[in-house]
Amino acid sequence: MSLLFSPLTLRGVTVPNRAWVSPMCQYSSEKGRPTDWHLVHLGSLARGGAGLVIQEATAVVPEGRISPEDAGIWNDTQAADYERITRFIREQGSVPGIQLAHAGRKASTYAPWRGRGSVPVSEGGWKTVAPSENAFGRYDVPAEIPVAEIPALVQAWVDAARRALAAGFEVLEIHAAHGYLLHQFLSPVSNLRTDSYGGDLAGRSRLLIEIVDAVRAAVPDATPLFVRVSATDWVPGGLDVDEVAQVAVTLKEHGVDLVDVSTGGNHPDQKITLGPGYQVPFARQIKETSGLPTAAVGLITEPKQAEQILAEGSADAVLLARVLLREPSWPQRAAHELGDDIAWPPQYDRGRPAR
């Protein structure tokens, strides 16, 4: 059996393979509630053989949505709507996961096909919040979050985590990447605070650690907890992989089970060096420094490429995004190419490639 199609056990959850669905925003929710689109989108990826299917960035509070059409789980009605989705994912043999998020200064923006920039309040937008009053590019200037409001923010993640588990999700991921709120706190280019939530790396990572501690204490010990990070801001003076690796060391001490390693998203002047697997070296460094399992993401498109990433020890799983939008059955094709035999739905078994 290939490494890509070997199981991975994290706490009380065994994921059947290591070809996972990366969270991908669909901008198709209604007042934060998932729609039929989410059932078909996520369900098709589970049907295609992915081991772990992670629901898109899901806001823990209304003002944490990236756009007015983004997903949320700040109330019980929203949580209940996910139950049919998680049930279907499990029926396909996959594990349902969810990414819990707050967009911070990058919230209240248009869905990609509707326009660019901040959505005015008159069009359904809202005032954004951030660690400091500095905007992302030409977006609206956010309000600085007062220290007195931080406990409520931490509690929002706890409440969302509890709702997610009640809705049938089995893996939780805290979003601290791509220029969203927790990344904004981590990075010196967006966190200009002089209080205990700013300054050095310990101060800038304090909110993330407080959320991790609170969520870890609130959910069963058997529940795996991931954190997605951006390993570099790709700008001079920004967050870099050495700092993020040190944060990962702390995350391990506080009960995190896997770091999902991406990059960028926090500065409009970022200069990213693209290429196949371009973020994999960051996952490897964080894994080697922290001792935590990692997942690699970013231009991973071929089965042999994914297998090599695992074989060389750079990561423990691969997260797939755009390639799955083009080919939802990628894991089934990959298994065939690597000589593995994974389950197919009986409805589709007649389409299985001949050996």
PALO-300967 format. One record per residue (C-alpha): residue number from 1; x, z, y. Coordinates in steps of 0.02 Angstrom, whole numbers, plus 50000, padded with zeros to 5 digits. Example, Ala and Ser with C-alpha at 12.3 -4.5 7.8 and 13.67 -1.06 7.14 Angstrom:
<pts>
   n     X     Z     Y
   1 50615 50390 49775
   2 50684 50357 49947
</pts>
This chain:
<pts>
   n     X     Z     Y
   1 50000 50000 50000
   2 50059 49961 50176
   3 50083 50100 50302
   4 49950 50018 50413
   5 49819 50045 50279
   6 49874 50216 50221
   7 49767 50365 50273
   8 49818 50489 50407
   9 49755 50668 50405
  10 49750 50767 50567
  11 49681 50942 50550
  12 49516 50926 50456
  13 49492 50738 50478
  14 49565 50601 50370
  15 49565 50430 50451
  16 49564 50297 50314
  17 49691 50183 50397
  18 49802 50171 50552
  19 49726 50019 50637
  20 49622 50103 50772
  21 49507 50048 50912
  22 49574 50088 51084
  23 49444 50150 51210
  24 49382 49999 51309
  25 49263 50016 51457
  26 49108 49908 51439
  27 49024 49942 51608
  28 48858 49933 51517
  29 48786 50110 51523
  30 48626 50160 51612
  31 48643 50324 51708
  32 48787 50365 51593
  33 48685 50333 51436
  34 48745 50213 51301
  35 48639 50060 51268
  36 48611 49938 51125
  37 48770 49852 51184
  38 48873 50004 51135
  39 48792 50014 50964
  40 48832 49832 50927
  41 49004 49834 51010
  42 49069 49992 50925
  43 48972 49959 50766
  44 49050 49787 50745
  45 49224 49860 50761
  46 49186 49990 50628
  47 49111 49853 50518
  48 49274 49757 50542
  49 49374 49893 50456
  50 49453 49997 50596
  51 49499 50171 50537
  52 49459 50261 50700
  53 49336 50194 50829
  54 49359 50278 50999
  55 49215 50268 51122
  56 49267 50212 51296
  57 49316 50328 51440
  58 49164 50441 51451
  59 49141 50542 51609
  60 49125 50730 51599
  61 49036 50736 51769
  62 48937 50601 51862
  63 49069 50578 51997
  64 49199 50551 51861
  65 49133 50379 51813
  66 49243 50230 51851
  67 49090 50131 51902
  68 48903 50167 51917
  69 48884 50075 51751
  70 49008 50183 51657
  71 48976 50299 51511
  72 48946 50485 51529
  73 48918 50640 51427
  74 48878 50769 51560
  75 48703 50806 51492
  76 48617 50828 51325
  77 48510 50672 51342
  78 48665 50563 51350
  79 48743 50654 51203
  80 48588 50627 51095
  81 48596 50440 51128
  82 48766 50430 51045
  83 48702 50499 50879
  84 48643 50332 50810
  85 48810 50255 50858
  86 48917 50388 50774
  87 48805 50383 50621
  88 48827 50195 50604
  89 49016 50207 50626
  90 49026 50335 50486
  91 48915 50229 50374
  92 49046 50091 50386
  93 49183 50210 50326
  94 49263 50234 50497
  95 49289 50392 50600
  96 49202 50404 50770
  97 49305 50470 50915
  98 49274 50486 51102
  99 49383 50486 51257
 100 49332 50617 51386
 101 49377 50565 51562
 102 49367 50584 51750
 103 49419 50438 51859
 104 49463 50541 52014
 105 49512 50429 52160
 106 49481 50274 52052
 107 49297 50316 52029
 108 49147 50235 52112
 109 49216 50059 52095
 110 49130 49897 52050
 111 49118 49835 51871
 112 49249 49695 51856
 113 49123 49553 51860
 114 49029 49627 52009
 115 49171 49637 52134
 116 49323 49739 52185
 117 49352 49901 52277
 118 49246 50055 52309
 119 49057 50049 52293
 120 48973 50113 52454
 121 48853 50258 52441
 122 48717 50139 52501
 123 48744 50036 52342
 124 48748 50181 52220
 125 48926 50242 52247
 126 48987 50416 52291
 127 49126 50512 52376
 128 49275 50524 52260
 129 49391 50672 52228
 130 49575 50685 52185
 131 49722 50805 52187
 132 49764 50745 52365
 133 49686 50646 52506
 134 49780 50484 52472
 135 49692 50328 52413
 136 49733 50207 52274
 137 49774 50047 52368
 138 49624 49994 52471
 139 49501 50108 52383
 140 49412 50241 52486
 141 49512 50397 52530
 142 49461 50538 52412
 143 49429 50720 52453
 144 49558 50845 52391
 145 49490 50957 52254
 146 49495 51140 52312
 147 49576 51265 52196
 148 49411 51360 52191
 149 49326 51209 52109
 150 49452 51185 51970
 151 49375 51310 51847
 152 49211 51214 51853
 153 49306 51054 51818
 154 49390 51131 51667
 155 49221 51192 51606
 156 49151 51015 51622
 157 49277 50956 51492
 158 49230 51100 51378
 159 49045 51063 51392
 160 49075 50877 51362
 161 49180 50915 51208
 162 49044 51023 51134
 163 48913 50890 51167
 164 49024 50758 51089
 165 49042 50855 50928
 166 48855 50887 50923
 167 48829 50699 50942
 168 48935 50666 50788
 169 49105 50622 50859
 170 49246 50689 50750
 171 49399 50659 50859
 172 49417 50707 51042
 173 49537 50625 51165
 174 49573 50689 51340
 175 49611 50545 51459
 176 49767 50581 51563
 177 49824 50401 51590
 178 49792 50240 51687
 179 49786 50320 51858
 180 49632 50426 51825
 181 49613 50607 51879
 182 49730 50698 51758
 183 49862 50563 51778
 184 49841 50581 51967
 185 49883 50766 51949
 186 50032 50729 51836
 187 50113 50599 51949
 188 50215 50639 52105
 189 50154 50478 52189
 190 49974 50540 52189
 191 49990 50730 52183
 192 50052 50790 52353
 193 49988 50968 52334
 194 50093 51119 52381
 195 49990 51248 52285
 196 50007 51296 52101
 197 49933 51129 52044
 198 50068 51025 52128
 199 50254 51020 52157
 200 50363 51023 52001
 201 50313 50958 51830
 202 50244 51127 51777
 203 50128 51130 51926
 204 50075 50948 51910
 205 50036 50970 51724
 206 49946 51136 51747
 207 49770 51064 51754
 208 49796 50958 51598
 209 49861 51109 51502
 210 49716 51218 51562
 211 49592 51086 51501
 212 49682 51069 51334
 213 49680 51258 51310
 214 49497 51273 51355
 215 49442 51129 51244
 216 49551 51186 51099
 217 49475 51360 51109
 218 49297 51292 51117
 219 49298 51172 50969
 220 49324 51205 50783
 221 49503 51218 50723
 222 49470 51069 50609
 223 49439 50952 50758
 224 49587 50840 50804
 225 49628 50837 50989
 226 49720 50689 51065
 227 49786 50660 51241
 228 49812 50486 51313
 229 49958 50477 51434
 230 50040 50346 51543
 231 50223 50361 51501
 232 50280 50283 51664
 233 50205 50234 51832
 234 50318 50080 51838
 235 50366 50122 52018
 236 50520 50209 52092
 237 50490 50395 52114
 238 50340 50393 51999
 239 50305 50481 51836
 240 50430 50430 51702
 241 50445 50442 51514
 242 50567 50587 51518
 243 50442 50694 51612
 244 50296 50638 51502
 245 50396 50678 51346
 246 50421 50855 51413
 247 50234 50867 51445
 248 50207 50814 51264
 249 50319 50957 51206
 250 50202 51077 51298
 251 50048 50989 51230
 252 50109 51018 51053
 253 50130 51203 51091
 254 49951 51209 51153
 255 49867 51130 51001
 256 49865 50943 51035
 257 49878 50840 50876
 258 49926 50666 50937
 259 49982 50581 51097
 260 49909 50410 51132
 261 50045 50323 51233
 262 50004 50193 51365
 263 50081 50160 51537
 264 50041 50122 51718
 265 49881 50117 51818
 266 49922 50243 51955
 267 50002 50134 52090
 268 49951 49961 52151
 269 50135 49911 52171
 270 50178 49940 51988
 271 50296 49812 51912
 272 50261 49803 51726
 273 50377 49714 51605
 274 50257 49634 51482
 275 50295 49574 51307
 276 50239 49603 51127
 277 50232 49790 51095
 278 50304 49826 51268
 279 50245 50007 51266
 280 50305 50049 51091
 281 50477 50116 51146
 282 50387 50245 51254
 283 50285 50303 51105
 284 50444 50318 51003
 285 50534 50423 51135
 286 50386 50540 51157
 287 50370 50559 50968
 288 50555 50597 50947
 289 50561 50720 51092
 290 50401 50815 51056
 291 50384 50803 50868
 292 50202 50755 50893
 293 50123 50606 50806
 294 50096 50461 50925
 295 49988 50307 50933
 296 50057 50148 51011
 297 49955 50023 51111
 298 49988 49864 51210
 299 50005 49683 51153
 300 50003 49729 50969
 301 49921 49576 50896
 302 49995 49533 50726
 303 49980 49630 50561
 304 50166 49622 50521
 305 50206 49681 50698
 306 50091 49831 50677
 307 50166 49871 50508
 308 50342 49863 50578
 309 50299 49985 50718
 310 50246 50112 50587
 311 50389 50073 50468
 312 50522 50101 50600
 313 50444 50269 50647
 314 50397 50223 50825
 315 50217 50280 50802
 316 50097 50348 50672
 317 49954 50231 50715
 318 49921 50077 50821
 319 49779 50060 50944
 320 49706 49886 50965
 321 49605 49824 51113
 322 49589 49643 51171
 323 49637 49574 51001
 324 49483 49662 50929
 325 49371 49587 51062
 326 49432 49417 51005
 327 49426 49462 50820
 328 49324 49616 50772
 329 49373 49592 50589
 330 49560 49598 50628
 331 49588 49749 50513
 332 49510 49658 50365
 333 49619 49505 50397
 334 49771 49616 50419
 335 49740 49703 50254
 336 49730 49535 50166
 337 49893 49475 50246
 338 49983 49637 50201
 339 49921 49632 50021
 340 49801 49780 50036
 341 49622 49792 49979
 342 49503 49883 50096
 343 49316 49902 50083
 344 49205 49765 50151
 345 49020 49788 50187
 346 48922 49716 50040
 347 48828 49605 50161
 348 48994 49520 50206
 349 49085 49532 50041
 350 49054 49349 50000
 351 49166 49308 50149
 352 49314 49405 50082
 353 49471 49294 50070
 354 49517 49245 49893
 355 49680 49311 49822
</pts>
